[in-house]
Amino acid sequence: MNNNTEKPLLLDKPYFFLSFFPSIHCSLDPSSSLVRLHHLLLFHFYAPKKLTLSNQTLSMLKFLSKVKIEFNALDPRTAACMEFLAQCNARTAKESNPSCQLLVKRRTDSYPPQISVTFVNGVEEVFDATSTPAQTIRTMILEKGQQLETEQMFREAGEKWPVIIPAEEIHQSFPGTKPRKAEEKKQ
């Protein structure tokens, strides 16, 4: 493909970057955006973090400004709503983000149960609680939250978001890593 017609890579998901560029070596220009991006991502994703189940719940609410749960108490499909509501009502979860509004709407019609969440950046997502388990909803919120944290980290570092890597930098060659044999290690 001709380099003149190639478009720059729009990078808005950090795991996309790490899957294509697992190791970048010093043969690249240290001032290139690809190397700076790699260093920022390595620092962000490999910094030591404690992650337990209670921390997952804490960090889930940390990214939300509003949670709205709608269900009919007599509907047998409300399991995800009840589980999600219990997680949001936990003392530690409420303490982690006291400004997060928790609204519960108990319906009397046959409207299917749903969970609406509004992230701190104003984006609202609605989940169908009849077909989506609470664990999946929590995982989606954590993934979106990690993306929000990454975006904030780039903005604080003075980098633009989403990251656009010029096509010429993507096609730069760099040597791969080669494991040393046991004989070479002894020398």
C-alpha positions in Angstrom: 0.0 0.0 0.0 1.3 3.5 -0.9 2.3 5.5 2.2 0.7 8.6 0.7 -2.8 7.1 0.9 -2.5 5.5 4.4 -4.5 7.1 7.1 -3.2 7.6 10.7 -4.3 5.1 13.3 -7.0 6.4 15.7 -6.3 4.9 19.0 -9.0 5.2 21.6 -8.7 1.9 23.5 -5.4 1.2 25.3 -5.7 -2.6 25.1 -5.8 -2.3 21.3 -2.4 -0.6 21.5 -0.9 -3.2 23.8 -2.1 -6.1 21.7 -0.3 -4.7 18.6 2.8 -3.2 20.2 3.7 -5.4 23.2 7.4 -4.3 23.2 8.9 -1.2 21.6 12.6 -0.9 21.7 15.0 2.0 21.7 15.6 1.8 18.0 12.6 4.1 17.6 13.1 7.8 18.0 12.5 8.5 21.8 10.5 11.6 20.9 8.0 9.8 18.7 4.4 9.7 19.8 4.5 5.9 19.6 7.2 5.6 22.2 5.7 8.3 24.5 2.3 6.5 24.2 3.9 3.2 25.1 5.6 4.6 28.2 2.4 6.2 29.4 0.4 3.0 28.9 3.1 0.8 30.6 3.1 3.1 33.6 -0.7 3.1 33.8 -1.4 -0.6 33.3 1.6 -2.1 35.1 1.6 0.1 38.2 1.0 -2.0 41.2 -2.7 -2.1 42.1 -4.7 -4.0 44.7 -7.9 -5.3 43.3 -10.4 -7.2 45.4 -14.1 -7.8 45.0 -14.9 -4.9 47.4 -12.5 -2.6 45.4 -14.2 -3.6 42.2 -17.5 -2.4 43.6 -15.9 0.7 44.9 -14.2 1.5 41.6 -17.5 0.8 39.8 -19.4 3.6 41.6 -16.3 5.9 41.3 -17.0 6.3 37.6 -20.8 6.9 37.9 -22.7 10.0 38.7 -26.2 8.4 38.6 -27.7 4.9 38.7 -31.4 4.3 37.9 -32.9 0.9 38.4 -36.4 0.1 37.2 -38.2 -3.1 37.8 -41.5 -4.7 38.8 -41.1 -6.4 42.2 -43.5 -9.2 41.1 -41.6 -9.8 37.8 -39.4 -13.0 38.0 -36.8 -11.4 35.7 -35.5 -8.9 38.3 -32.5 -10.9 39.6 -29.9 -8.7 37.9 -31.6 -5.5 39.2 -31.7 -6.8 42.8 -28.1 -7.9 42.7 -26.9 -4.6 41.2 -29.0 -2.7 43.7 -27.5 -4.6 46.6 -24.0 -3.8 45.3 -24.8 -0.1 45.0 -26.4 0.0 48.5 -23.3 -1.6 50.2 -21.9 0.8 52.8 -18.4 0.8 51.3 -19.8 1.5 47.8 -21.8 4.5 49.1 -18.8 5.8 51.0 -16.6 5.6 47.9 -18.8 8.0 45.9 -21.4 9.8 48.0 -22.3 12.1 45.2 -23.6 9.2 43.0 -27.4 9.3 42.9 -29.1 6.0 43.3 -32.7 6.0 42.0 -35.0 3.0 42.2 -38.3 3.1 40.3 -40.6 0.3 41.3 -43.0 -0.3 38.3 -46.4 -1.8 38.4 -46.7 -2.6 34.6 -45.0 -5.3 32.6 -42.2 -3.1 31.4 -38.9 -5.2 31.4 -36.4 -4.5 34.2 -33.6 -2.1 33.2 -30.6 -0.5 34.7 -29.5 3.0 33.5 -26.1 4.4 34.5 -24.7 7.8 33.8 -20.9 8.1 33.9 -19.1 11.1 35.3 -18.5 12.5 31.8 -22.3 12.6 31.2 -22.5 9.5 28.9 -25.6 7.4 29.7 -25.9 3.7 29.1 -29.1 1.6 29.5 -28.8 -2.1 30.1 -31.6 -4.7 29.6 -31.6 -6.4 33.0 -33.6 -9.4 31.7 -30.8 -10.6 29.4 -27.7 -9.0 31.1 -26.4 -10.3 34.4 -25.3 -7.9 37.1 -21.7 -9.2 36.8 -21.6 -8.3 33.1 -23.0 -4.8 33.7 -20.3 -4.3 36.4 -17.6 -5.5 34.1 -18.8 -3.1 31.3 -18.8 -0.2 33.8 -15.3 -1.1 35.0 -14.0 -1.3 31.4 -15.5 2.1 30.5 -14.2 3.5 33.7 -10.7 2.3 32.9 -11.0 4.0 29.5 -12.1 7.2 31.3 -9.1 7.0 33.7 -6.7 6.5 30.7 -8.2 9.5 28.9 -7.8 11.6 32.0 -4.2 10.4 32.4 -3.4 11.4 28.8 -5.0 14.8 29.3 -3.1 15.4 32.5 0.2 14.5 30.7 -0.6 17.1 28.0 -1.3 14.5 25.3 -4.3 14.7 23.0 -7.1 12.2 23.2 -7.9 10.1 21.3 -4.3 9.3 20.4 -3.6 9.5 16.7 -0.4 7.7 15.6 0.9 8.9 12.2 1.0 6.1 9.6 4.8 6.6 9.1 5.4 5.8 12.8 3.3 2.7 12.7 5.4 1.3 9.8 8.8 1.9 11.5 10.7 -1.3 12.1 12.0 -2.3 15.4 13.9 -5.5 16.4 11.9 -8.2 18.2 13.1 -9.8 21.4 15.0 -13.0 21.2 15.3 -15.3 24.3 18.9 -16.0 25.1 20.0 -19.6 25.4 21.3 -21.0 28.7 24.9 -21.0 27.3 24.7 -17.3 26.5 23.4 -16.5 29.9 26.4 -18.0 31.7 28.9 -15.8 29.9 
